[in-house]
Amino acid sequence: MAEGSSNGGQAATPASGPGPQLMVLAQYTKDLSFENPNAPNSLTQQNVQPQINVSVNVAATPITQTDIEVVLKIDGKAEAAGSVMFNVELTFAGVFRLQNVPEQNVHPLLMIECPRLLFPFAREIIANAVRNGGFPPLLLDPIDFVALYNQRMAQAQQQPPTTPASSTPQW
C-alpha cells in the first residue's frame, strides 16, 4: 500500500500569510456642479447634435499607512451652435484600504482598479445631474483606466522632475 497524503492529492503550499486585499471603506461625492448658463434657450436646441467633451483625472492621497483616498474627477461640457448647453463637473471619491499589497502593485491598483470601482457610481450621478438639468442623460462610455494610466505614466516619464526626490510615496 502506497503512502498517500491527506490533502486530496494537491501539492502542499507553505503558509505565506494573508493575500493582498483591497477594501472600499467609503465612497462619496466631494463636489458636484451643473451649469445651464443659457437656459431656457439651451433647452430649445435639443434637436441639434451637441459637441460633448469629457475629461477624466484620477488622484490618490494617503490618509493613513493603509487607507488612501482616490479621487475621480470628471468634467463634461456640451456645446451646440456656438453656445454652451451645459457644464457638469463631478469630483467623486472613495477611501480604500490596502493590505498585503506588494509595493510595486500599489500605484497601479490605486490608479486603475480603484477608479474602475468608482466609475459606475460617478456615471450615474452625472447622468442624473444632466437629466435633472433638462437634457437627455449624459451616459458616459466605459473608461479604459489601464490605457489612461499608461498614457499618464508615459507623460510623466517625458517631463523632468520638478521637485527633489522624497522618501514619501508619490501617488
ROTI-219034 format. One record per residue (C-alpha): x, z, y. Coordinates in steps of 0.25 Angstrom, whole numbers, padded with zeros to 4 digits. Layout:
<nodes>
> X	Z	Y
...
</nodes>
This chain:
<nodes>
> 0000	0000	0000
> 0006	-0004	0013
> 0006	0005	0025
> -0003	0002	0036
> -0006	0007	0050
> -0018	0014	0055
> -0019	0005	0067
> -0026	-0007	0060
> -0014	-0016	0059
> -0012	-0016	0074
> 0002	-0014	0080
> 0004	-0001	0086
> 0007	-0001	0101
> 0015	0010	0108
> 0007	0019	0117
> 0010	0014	0131
> 0000	0022	0139
> -0012	0017	0146
> -0012	0002	0150
> -0014	-0004	0164
> -0027	0000	0171
> -0034	-0005	0184
> -0046	0003	0188
> -0055	0000	0200
> -0057	0013	0207
> -0066	0007	0219
> -0070	-0005	0226
> -0075	-0007	0240
> -0078	-0015	0252
> -0068	-0011	0263
> -0072	-0022	0273
> -0084	-0032	0273
> -0086	-0041	0285
> -0097	-0052	0286
> -0098	-0060	0299
> -0108	-0071	0302
> -0103	-0074	0316
> -0112	-0086	0319
> -0125	-0081	0313
> -0136	-0085	0314
> -0131	-0099	0316
> -0121	-0098	0304
> -0133	-0095	0295
> -0140	-0109	0298
> -0127	-0116	0294
> -0129	-0113	0279
> -0131	-0127	0275
> -0117	-0130	0280
> -0106	-0128	0269
> -0097	-0118	0276
> -0082	-0117	0274
> -0079	-0104	0268
> -0065	-0098	0268
> -0061	-0085	0260
> -0048	-0077	0260
> -0045	-0067	0250
> -0034	-0056	0251
> -0030	-0044	0242
> -0022	-0032	0245
> -0019	-0019	0238
> -0015	-0005	0243
> -0011	0006	0235
> -0019	0019	0236
> -0012	0028	0226
> -0002	0025	0215
> -0013	0019	0206
> -0024	0015	0216
> -0024	0003	0224
> -0034	-0003	0234
> -0035	-0018	0232
> -0042	-0025	0244
> -0049	-0039	0242
> -0051	-0046	0256
> -0060	-0058	0256
> -0063	-0065	0269
> -0073	-0077	0270
> -0077	-0086	0281
> -0087	-0097	0281
> -0088	-0108	0292
> -0097	-0120	0294
> -0098	-0130	0305
> -0086	-0123	0312
> -0093	-0109	0313
> -0091	-0097	0305
> -0103	-0094	0296
> -0097	-0081	0291
> -0085	-0072	0288
> -0084	-0062	0277
> -0073	-0052	0275
> -0072	-0042	0263
> -0062	-0032	0260
> -0065	-0027	0246
> -0056	-0017	0239
> -0054	-0009	0227
> -0046	0003	0222
> -0039	0000	0209
> -0031	0010	0200
> -0019	0004	0193
> -0013	0012	0181
> -0002	0008	0172
> -0001	-0006	0178
> 0013	-0012	0177
> 0019	-0013	0191
> 0021	-0028	0191
> 0006	-0029	0188
> 0001	-0020	0199
> 0001	-0031	0210
> -0006	-0042	0203
> -0016	-0032	0198
> -0019	-0027	0212
> -0019	-0041	0218
> -0026	-0049	0207
> -0035	-0040	0198
> -0040	-0030	0208
> -0045	-0041	0218
> -0051	-0048	0206
> -0059	-0036	0203
> -0063	-0034	0217
> -0067	-0049	0220
> -0081	-0049	0213
> -0086	-0038	0222
> -0080	-0044	0235
> -0086	-0057	0231
> -0100	-0051	0230
> -0098	-0043	0243
> -0094	-0056	0251
> -0106	-0064	0244
> -0116	-0053	0249
> -0110	-0052	0263
> -0111	-0067	0265
> -0125	-0068	0259
> -0129	-0056	0268
> -0124	-0063	0280
> -0134	-0074	0278
> -0125	-0084	0270
> -0125	-0088	0255
> -0116	-0078	0248
> -0101	-0082	0248
> -0097	-0082	0233
> -0082	-0081	0233
> -0075	-0089	0221
> -0067	-0080	0212
> -0053	-0078	0217
> -0041	-0080	0209
> -0033	-0068	0212
> -0021	-0072	0204
> -0019	-0084	0212
> -0021	-0076	0225
> -0011	-0066	0220
> -0001	-0077	0216
> -0003	-0084	0230
> -0001	-0071	0237
> 0012	-0068	0229
> 0018	-0081	0232
> 0015	-0080	0247
> 0021	-0066	0247
> 0034	-0072	0240
> 0035	-0082	0251
> 0035	-0072	0262
> 0047	-0064	0265
> 0045	-0049	0264
> 0042	-0043	0278
> 0044	-0028	0274
> 0055	-0021	0267
> 0053	-0018	0253
> 0046	-0005	0250
> 0045	0004	0238
> 0029	0004	0238
> 0022	-0007	0231
> 0016	-0018	0240
> 0002	-0023	0235
</nodes>
